[in-house]
Amino acid sequence: MYQWLLAFHMIAVIAWMAGMLYLPRLFVYHCAADAGSIQSETFKVMERRLLRFIITPAMIVTWLLGLWLAWKGNLHAAHWLQVKFVLVFAMTGLHGMFSRYVKDFAADKNRKSQKFYRIINEVVTVLLVAIVILAVVKPF
């Protein structure tokens, strides 16, 4: 059972990260669209659906299975896992920020630049790399 849940945890992580990497790219392109244009309205639908139907459910499954795996594997005291949890909390914080940005774009109240969204996309990448290294290498 543990191996199956680990597999589903990994699938959820992949789905969550795919969305977390794609959504800021949509924001970059959305910045270039005129408010109220067909293009802008299309981006609004894409952003909302990506967040609601892929990113958020994948995050929830990631957290639930990850906590269960840590508990069942008696890993809660492992230092690598404690650091990983801090980074996953940071990723969850970014998820919350992205949710706010989706709402801002939906209301045509985006105040961030394309450059900001490009940089925040790289933050997701750095967190992802660190989390995977901790999970696979378990350096401490």
C-alpha positions as CSV (number, residue, x, y, z in Angstrom):
1,M,0.0,0.0,0.0
2,Y,2.9,2.4,0.9
3,Q,4.3,2.1,-2.7
4,W,1.0,2.8,-4.3
5,L,0.4,5.9,-2.2
6,L,3.9,7.0,-2.9
7,A,3.2,6.7,-6.6
8,F,0.0,8.7,-6.3
9,H,1.9,11.3,-4.2
10,M,4.5,11.6,-7.0
11,I,1.8,12.0,-9.6
12,A,0.1,14.7,-7.6
13,V,3.4,16.5,-7.1
14,I,4.0,16.4,-10.9
15,A,0.5,17.8,-11.6
16,W,0.9,20.5,-9.0
17,M,4.3,21.6,-10.2
18,A,3.2,21.5,-13.9
19,G,0.5,23.9,-13.0
20,M,2.7,26.0,-10.8
21,L,5.2,26.4,-13.6
22,Y,2.5,27.1,-16.3
23,L,0.3,29.6,-14.5
24,P,2.9,32.3,-14.2
25,R,3.6,31.9,-17.9
26,L,-0.1,32.6,-18.5
27,F,0.2,35.7,-16.3
28,V,3.1,36.9,-18.4
29,Y,1.0,36.6,-21.6
30,H,-2.1,38.0,-19.9
31,C,-0.1,41.2,-19.0
32,A,0.2,41.9,-22.7
33,A,-3.5,41.5,-23.4
34,D,-5.8,44.5,-23.3
35,A,-8.3,44.4,-20.5
36,G,-11.7,43.3,-21.8
37,S,-10.2,41.9,-25.0
38,I,-11.1,38.4,-26.2
39,Q,-7.5,37.4,-25.5
40,S,-7.7,38.6,-21.9
41,E,-11.0,36.9,-21.3
42,T,-9.6,33.7,-22.6
43,F,-6.6,33.9,-20.3
44,K,-9.0,34.5,-17.4
45,V,-10.8,31.2,-18.2
46,M,-7.6,29.3,-18.6
47,E,-6.1,30.6,-15.3
48,R,-9.3,29.9,-13.3
49,R,-9.7,26.4,-14.7
50,L,-6.0,25.5,-14.2
51,L,-6.1,26.7,-10.6
52,R,-9.4,25.2,-9.7
53,F,-9.3,21.8,-11.5
54,I,-5.6,21.0,-11.6
55,I,-3.3,23.0,-9.3
56,T,-5.4,23.1,-6.1
57,P,-6.7,19.5,-6.1
58,A,-3.1,18.3,-6.9
59,M,-1.7,20.4,-4.0
60,I,-4.3,18.9,-1.6
61,V,-3.5,15.4,-2.7
62,T,0.2,16.1,-2.4
63,W,-0.2,17.3,1.1
64,L,-2.5,14.6,2.3
65,L,-0.5,11.7,0.9
66,G,2.8,13.4,1.8
67,L,1.8,13.7,5.5
68,W,0.4,10.1,5.5
69,L,3.7,8.8,4.0
70,A,5.8,10.7,6.5
71,W,3.7,9.4,9.4
72,K,3.5,5.8,8.1
73,G,7.2,5.7,7.2
74,N,8.1,7.1,10.6
75,L,10.0,9.9,8.9
76,H,8.8,12.9,10.8
77,A,12.1,13.2,12.7
78,A,14.3,13.1,9.6
79,H,16.0,16.4,9.1
80,W,15.9,16.3,5.3
81,L,12.1,15.9,5.6
82,Q,11.8,18.8,8.0
83,V,13.6,21.1,5.6
84,K,11.5,19.7,2.7
85,F,8.3,20.6,4.6
86,V,9.6,24.2,5.0
87,L,10.1,24.4,1.3
88,V,6.7,22.8,0.5
89,F,5.1,25.4,2.9
90,A,6.9,28.1,0.8
91,M,5.5,26.5,-2.4
92,T,2.0,26.4,-0.8
93,G,2.5,30.1,0.0
94,L,3.3,30.8,-3.7
95,H,0.1,28.8,-4.5
96,G,-1.8,31.2,-2.4
97,M,-0.2,34.2,-4.1
98,F,-1.1,32.8,-7.5
99,S,-4.7,32.4,-6.3
100,R,-4.7,36.1,-5.5
101,Y,-3.2,37.0,-8.8
102,V,-5.9,34.9,-10.7
103,K,-8.5,37.0,-8.8
104,D,-6.7,40.2,-9.6
105,F,-6.6,39.4,-13.3
106,A,-10.3,38.3,-13.2
107,A,-11.2,41.7,-11.9
108,D,-8.8,43.5,-14.4
109,K,-6.8,44.7,-11.4
110,N,-3.4,43.2,-12.1
111,R,-0.6,45.5,-10.8
112,K,2.4,43.3,-11.5
113,S,4.6,43.3,-14.5
114,Q,5.6,40.6,-17.0
115,K,9.1,40.7,-15.4
116,F,7.7,40.0,-12.0
117,Y,5.8,36.9,-13.3
118,R,8.9,35.7,-15.1
119,I,11.0,36.0,-11.9
120,I,8.3,34.3,-9.7
121,N,8.3,31.4,-12.2
122,E,12.0,30.9,-11.5
123,V,11.3,30.9,-7.7
124,V,9.0,27.9,-8.3
125,T,11.7,26.2,-10.3
126,V,14.3,26.7,-7.5
127,L,12.0,25.4,-4.9
128,L,11.1,22.4,-7.0
129,V,14.8,21.5,-7.6
130,A,15.5,21.8,-3.8
131,I,12.5,19.7,-2.8
132,V,13.3,16.9,-5.3
133,I,17.0,16.8,-4.2
134,L,15.9,16.6,-0.6
135,A,13.4,13.8,-1.3
136,V,15.8,11.7,-3.5
137,V,19.3,12.3,-2.0
138,K,18.2,12.8,1.6
139,P,21.5,14.7,2.3
140,F,21.0,14.8,6.1
